[in-house]
Amino acid sequence: MQLMKMTFNVTPLHDVVLPPLSSKVLKYLVLSQQVLPFLEELVRSKDKQKPLFISNLALDGKRLYSRGEPITVKAKTRLTGSVTFPFSKEAFNVGGGRVKTVYGEYEISLKEVSVLDETPSTSTRGNLRVSFLTPALLSSKIYLPPFLREKYRRKKIGFSLIPTPGLVVAYGYRQYLALLGKTDSYENDIKTFKLLVMANALSRVVGYRLYPETVVIGEDEKGRLRLTRGVKGWIEFDIVGKLKESAAKYLEVASFLGIGRSRGIGLGEVHFKMVERGENSH
């Protein structure tokens, strides 16, 4: 299976107040069948692992989401946002023009298209660097071997704010499985756990700049803000042996599909690249 990432220019026609997660603008356009209407069923699907990612809108490369403050954007300000999904010929019929949402009216046009094959190849020279562009919600329960997960399933542990190389690679692997159309299974859970352990055991962190960030994800039935807390920043590491090539492949997929929970609303967006050893990181 191939992945397509379609990036759009999204320009408000009037001053707007965006939803706390601005990805809801693109999500609304898909669900209302104004943009990429063939994705409506996939967006509505309750599957935990599905090859879909809807990004938050961005202004000058910065993702727009609320940490408690309203997000206001002036009319005629050009924003960008992307939707990633399994390759489809229907995508080539995508239109543009003026669209209406509950968040205001916009002018939308296609900016660019990227395609990723199901078996991506990438150079493994240097270190692996993963940048978290929006807060990533990475469950600590993935550290448990599968035969213990059911026992602690109802325990509320929260999310890991200090992601190890193994945790990041394991979540990338889960999205690689989603790309191949493989659903949850005990066998895949075992493989994920083994990969996490080996990636931690055979890796060396050479640099990082990580910090927690709280983000507003909506309101509850009483109008109170619903908050979640994830990790932002970047981590750079190396992995010994052939496992490095596999890790790079999984992280390349993750750069299209994100990692962790709430990817469908733009959280867990990551950027992956190989960097030369000793390269100055920012």
N, C-alpha and C positions, 0 to 999 in steps of 0.2 A: 504494500500500500504506500502511495505517495501522499505527502502533505502539501497543502497550498496555504500560503499566508498572503492574504490580500490586505494591503494597507490603503486606507482612505484618507483623503482630506475632508475634514468636517468643519464647516464654517457657520457659526450661528448668524442668523440674519438680524437678530436683535440682541440686546444685552440679556444674558441668561444666568440663572442660578442652576448649576449642575447638581445631579444627585450626589450623595456622599461618595459613591463609587461611580465614576463617570463612564465606566464600561456599560452601564445600564442604558446609555443612549444607543449604542450599537446593538445591544441585546434587544431593545424595544424595536428597532428597525427590522431586525430579523424576524421577531415574533409577529410583527404586523405585516410581514411579507413585502416590505418596501425595499429591502436590500437582502440579497442572497436568500430568497424565500424557500429554496429547497432544503435549507438547514433548520427550518422550524422544528421538525420532528426531533432532530438530534439535540437541539438546544433544550427542548422540553423533556428529553429523556432523563430519568433519574439514575442512570448508570453512574457508579462512582468513578470508574475509569473509562473515559471516552476520549477519542482523538479530537478534542475541541478546545480552543482557547479564544476568549474574547478579551482584548486588552482594554485597559483604561485609556481614555483620551490623553493626549500629551500636548504640551505647549513648549516649543523649543526643546523637545526631547525629555522634558520632565513630566512624569505621569501625574495626572490630576486625581487626587482622592482626598477625602477629608480626614483630618486628625481631630476634628471637633469644630472646626470653623467652616462657614459656608464657602462654596467654590463659585465665584462670580467670574464671568468672562464677557468681555465687551463684544458688541456686534462687529462682524467682519474680521474677527481674530481667527486665523487659520489654525485649527487643531488637527491632529492625526490620530488614527486608531486602527487596529488590525483585528482580523478574524482568521484563525487557523483551523483547517478542517481537512478531511480526506479529499484527495484530488477528485474533481468533478468537472466534466465538460460543461455542465450548466453554469459554472462560474464565469465562463467566457461571455455569457449574455448579461453580465451585470450592468446595470444602468447607473444613472446619476441624476443630478438635478436637485430640485427643491423637495424636501421631505418634512413631514410633521411628526412631532412626538409630544408626549406629555411634558417634556422638558424644554419645549420650544421648537422653532423652525430652523432648519439648517440647509445649507447647500452642500451636497456631498459629491465627490468625484473620486475615481480610482487613481491612486498615486503610484503603486507598484505591486508586483506579484513576485513572490519567492516560492520555490518548489524544493522539497526535500524528499529524497528517495528513502524507501523503508530500510535500506542498508547503507546509511551514510558513511562515507569514509573521510577521515581527516588526518592530517599530519599529527604525529604524537611526539614531535620534537619540542622539548621545553617543558614548562609546567602547565598544569590545568588551572584555569582561573574562571570562577563562577561569580558573576555579579547579580545581586538581588535587586531588581528594578522596582518592585513593589513588595510589601511585606510577605514573606513566605511562611505558610502555616504548616510546619513539619511536625507530625505527631511523634512523640517519644516512644509510643507503643510499638513502632516498627523495630525497635531494639529487642523486643521480646521474641523468642523463638515461637513459631506458629502454634505449637502445642500448648503454649501458656497464654495466648492472646484471648481465647474465649473466657478463661478464668478471670482476666482483668479487663474484660471488654467494657464493663460499666463504670470502671474507675475513671474519674475525671482528672487527668494528669496535666492537660494543657499542651502547649507546643514548645519545641526545643528552640531556644534563642541562641544556642551556641552549636551550630551545625558542624558535625565532623565530616571529613571527606566521605566516609562510608555512608552516612545518612543522606548526603546530597546525591551520591552516585546511585544509591538504592532507589531513591525517588525518581531519578532519571530513568532507571531500569523499568520501573512501573509504567512510565509513560511510553517507553519503547514497547512494552507488552501491549499497551492499549493501541499503539500504532499497528501492531500485527493482528489486532482483533481478538486477543486472548483475554478472557475474563478472569476474575479471581478464582484461584484454585489452591488447594493445599500444596501441590507440587510447585507452583509459581511462588507461593509464600516462602517455601523452603529455599528456593533459589535466591529470592530477594534477601533473605536473612543471611545466607552464606556469603553473598556478594557484599553485604554491609560489613560483615565481620572481616572478610579478607581485605576489602578496600581500606578499612581502618588499620589493620595489621601491617599492610604493605605500603602505607602512605606516609608522607612527611609534609607537614604544613610549613610553608616557607614565608607566608605573610597573610595578614587578614586585617580587615577593618569592619567589624560587625557591631551592630547595635540594635536594640529592640525598638519597635515602633508600634504605637496603637493606632488603629484605623477604625473609622465609623463604617459599619456595614448596613445600617438602616435604623428602623425604630421598631419597638415592640408594640403590642396592642394598646399600651397605655401612653404611647408617644415618647417613651424614654429611648435614648440613644442605645443602640446595640453596638458593642465594641468588641474587637478582637485584637490580639497582639502577636506580631510576627517579627521576623528578623530581616534587616536590611544590611546593605554594605557589600563586601566581597571577601572571598577566600581564595587563596592560591596554594596549590599543593602539587606534589609529584607522587607517582605510584610506580613501584618496582615491577618489572616483568611484563608479561603479555596482558595482564589485567588492565594496564593503562590504555591499551588500544580499545578494549571493550568499554571502559569508563568514558573515554572520549566520544565513542559512538552514542552511548546513552545520553550524555550531556548535550550532544548536538541536537538530539531529538527534543530534549528538555528546553532548549533555546527556542523551539517552535511551540511547544505545548505547556511550558511552565512546569512547576513542581508543587506538590503539597495540595492542601484543600482549597476550595473556593477559586479554582482556576477559571471557572466559567464566568466569574465576575472580575477577573483581572488580577487576582492576587497570585503570588508565586511566579511572577514573570521574571525570567532570568536571561542573562546573556553569557554565553560561553565562548572562550577562545583559548588557544594555546599561546603562551607568551615565552619569550626567550628567558632563560635563567639569568637573573641579575637585572632584568628590565625594571625600570623604576615604575612602581605601581601607584595609582592615584585612586 
